[in-house]
Amino acid sequence: MLEKEIERRMVQMVKQRGGLCYKFVSPSNPGVPDRIIITPDGKIIFVELKTEIGRLSKLQTWQRSEMQKRGADVRVAYGWPAVKALVEEVIPNGI
């Protein structure tokens, strides 16, 4: 499955569960995660999406590390099954 299809499905699933899923674009800061999930109870999760065989670039790894050092919840999800599990974890169906 292509990364754009994984991303589309994630956005749809987050919205169905009452969350927000914004595209994260940060001019002059390449390597930031693809999406920001905001859960119905206000938790913020930055998500880098990859296909099952995708890899983080050195810049993406560095950006993730810098964000985590400052307390950000930054996740990397490889493929649709991992993305689905992530959304189920952060926005359980019962919310």
Secondary structure, DSSP 8 states (H G I E B T S, - for coil): --HHHHHHHHHHHHHHTT-EEEE---TT-TT--SEEEE-TT--EEEEEEE-TT----HHHHHHHHHHHHTT-EEEEEESHHHHHHHHHHHS-TT-
